[in-house]
Amino acid sequence: MSGDTQPTQPLPHRQAEWVLATPAGAPGRKRRRGWAWVIALLAAVAVGVAIWFIAEWAARTFVTSTIQGEVANRLSLAPEDVDVTVEGSVLPQLIGGSLDDVTVSSEDVPLSQSVTGDVTVHATDVPLRGGSAGAATATASFDEEQLRALLSTVEGLPAETVSLADPDVAMSIELNVLGLAIPIGVALSPSAVDGDIVLTPASLDLAGNEISADDLRSRFGRIADAVLRDWTVCVAEYLPAGVALTDVAVEGGMVVADLDIDGAIIDDPALQALGTCE
């Protein structure tokens, strides 16, 4: 076919040139712009999470140090000797106005000038702006040395001979018979009675042999009453009025006392005041 008979193709209109000139890489740039939004979003989330953790850390540090300082000031302790645990995220609790679950503990807490103990307090629903707390309990633990100091306040009890032999408190007491000192070993079972610690003779030892209360009384008469009596240890003078002794036992080489705390003690000066022993 000759050139005279070839069909002539029309030239593209000038206004259509932009269609033909569209770079092949344009869709790739759109995809890159889409990924940029994803990256920006993830970065924003990461920053938000970081800010949350920083704020949570700052809030926890503030709450912990505040509790440590307050407890240390009231008990004449160093703040670093007070351990504080706040369960859960602190920020929502601060916003809500109360701490859900708090545990405070310290060793060698001075209960008086001569008596110390290791104390742990656990409280729930602790208000930050006044009011009563929810449930609150405590434990006070005494090793042999601390227990001797506590029992030295009980008239007639030979505290220097006291030792711990799970599940009892052991002591040795002498009976004076016709000028002779006869040592009697006594195992005492601890219990909580009307807010006091009561030590009740559980078993007796005479010259290395176990002896019954009736046999001891038959041998020594009324003199044996000095051994067979219950020993009452008043602890009210060491505790605020809003704290009550509920149980006591020998566990793991320690005397462990369980205590209930009135949640209103936070705001009530009468409950904060120390009790008395009659």
HELIX and SHEET records of a PDB file:
HELIX    1   1 GLY A    3  THR A    5  5                                   3    
HELIX    2   2 ARG A   14  ALA A   16  5                                   3    
HELIX    3   3 GLU A   17  LEU A   20  1                                   4    
HELIX    4   4 ALA A   26  LEU A   75  1                                  50    
HELIX    5   5 PRO A   79  ASP A   81  5                                   3    
HELIX    6   6 VAL A   90  GLY A   96  1                                   7    
HELIX    7   7 GLU A  144  LEU A  151  1                                   8    
HELIX    8   8 ALA A  159  THR A  161  5                                   3    
HELIX    9   9 ALA A  213  PHE A  220  1                                   8    
HELIX   10  10 GLY A  221  ALA A  224  5                                   4    
HELIX   11  11 ASP A  225  LEU A  228  1                                   4    
HELIX   12  12 ALA A  236  TYR A  238  5                                   3    
HELIX   13  13 GLY A  263  ILE A  266  5                                   4    
HELIX   14  14 PRO A  269  GLN A  272  1                                   4    
SHEET    1   A 6 ASP A  83  VAL A  86  0                                        
SHEET    2   A 6 SER A  98  PRO A 110 -1                                        
SHEET    3   A 6 THR A 116  PRO A 127 -1                                        
SHEET    4   A 6 ALA A 136  PHE A 142 -1                                        
SHEET    5   A 6 MET A 254  ILE A 261 -1                                        
SHEET    6   A 6 VAL A 243  GLU A 251 -1                                        
SHEET    1   B 5 SER A 163  ALA A 165  0                                        
SHEET    2   B 5 ASP A 168  VAL A 177 -1                                        
SHEET    3   B 5 LEU A 180  VAL A 193 -1                                        
SHEET    4   B 5 ASP A 196  LEU A 206 -1                                        
SHEET    5   B 5 ASN A 209  ILE A 211 -1                                        
SHEET    1   C 5 SER A 163  ALA A 165  0                                        
SHEET    2   C 5 ASP A 168  VAL A 177 -1                                        
SHEET    3   C 5 LEU A 180  VAL A 193 -1                                        
SHEET    4   C 5 ASP A 196  LEU A 206 -1                                        
SHEET    5   C 5 TRP A 231  VAL A 233 -1                                        
END                                                                             
